[in-house]
Amino acid sequence: MPDARPARADTETIYLVSTSGFPNYGDEASTAAWLRFLATARPDADVWLDCNDPGLSAVLFDGLNPRLRVTDMVWRLARETAEMTAEEGDRHVDVRLRDLGSPRFDLGLLALREASTYHVVGGGYVNDLWPHHLQLLRAGLRLKELSGARLVATGIGLTPLTRPDELKEVFAAFDHATARDAPSAEAAGIALSSDDSLLGLDQVTGFKRGGHTGGGARGDVWVCLQSDRISGEDLETAVAAVRELLAGPRFAGRTVRYLEAIPGVDRIAFDKLADLIPEENFVPFVDLWRNGFPGGQDQTWVTSRFHLHLLAAATGAEGVVVEPDEQYYRPLHASLLEAGTGWAVSPASSPSLPEPSVSARFRGVAAAAHEAKRAEAGALYS
């Protein structure tokens, strides 16, 4: 049966590409921020979201944009190239988009050709860890050749990266592109912005209430240690270091909670700390998504997650970063430290953690970054 709402030539169609639906809180928050923004800035535009898991994404973003439709067309095309060489993958994407000829893709690719804007939403998913994700960018290049669609990328993270010249050539064809960290911006030859989650910083209750005043933190203690990107031995070391920190006099009498940013992946460390953190203080991803990010002034955070570092520091919370690895996470957390969060940092392999810290000035930095991100969005969709 034909689509009940076929794309129309007189209707603007914005085609977002993001890594939502995994789910991973930071990626979901970034995508949600753009959907909310477009619902206000472009209320009459049809919005497609091409993502990892359209089924879960449809539930996650239900009600955020009344003209939202969700697919995985370009993502499926990229995944088909995962076992191919770069050259084979390029040819595969080129043929599919230009020549059609596949009943599994053609209807979706014809819908893609109606897009007036192809927008790659920020996040750290286009890099050497998943080289086939470069095809998400290549699909945009072919689309621009076919239809003249505008190409946009915002707050993208590209490290680790071993082929910067190739990325510079790709982004030279984009009408607008920004990176969330300096190494990515330099490697791709694009402007430096900030993480796309900051577009939705005004949705974080703790940020709206006001920031840290510089006094000693006496609120809740929040922990989140990931088990991905940390080796098994280092995870045990990190858990032991967190245990030692929580058992210290600084945290006596304070409520300790555990936040799950990626379901299952972040539960593993909690189970190892369950004797210190009661089950009722475990906040699963479902509750996090329904109730919003819980950061606030006078809290202390101990986490390995980039977006938790960013958002908690923006609310004025102090913290310590448990750095998962040098390749992927070190540049990310370094970008926040350079921006002035004032948090302490220690590698996951360290047997002890430094005392948490914070800069009272970072809330202002985050507020300015939020306004700059809104200005970037407004310039794109004014």
Beta strands, then each sheet from edge to edge (+ up, - down):
strand 1: 13-17
strand 2: 46-50
strand 3: 68-71
strand 4: 117-120
strand 5: 150-156
strand 6: 176-179
strand 7: 191-192
strand 8: 221-224
strand 9: 256-259
strand 10: 282-283
strand 11: 300-303
strand 12: 318-323
strand 13: 344-347
sheet 1: 3+ 2+ 1+ 4+ 5+ 6+ 7+
sheet 2: 10+ 9+ 8+ 11+ 12+ 13+
end
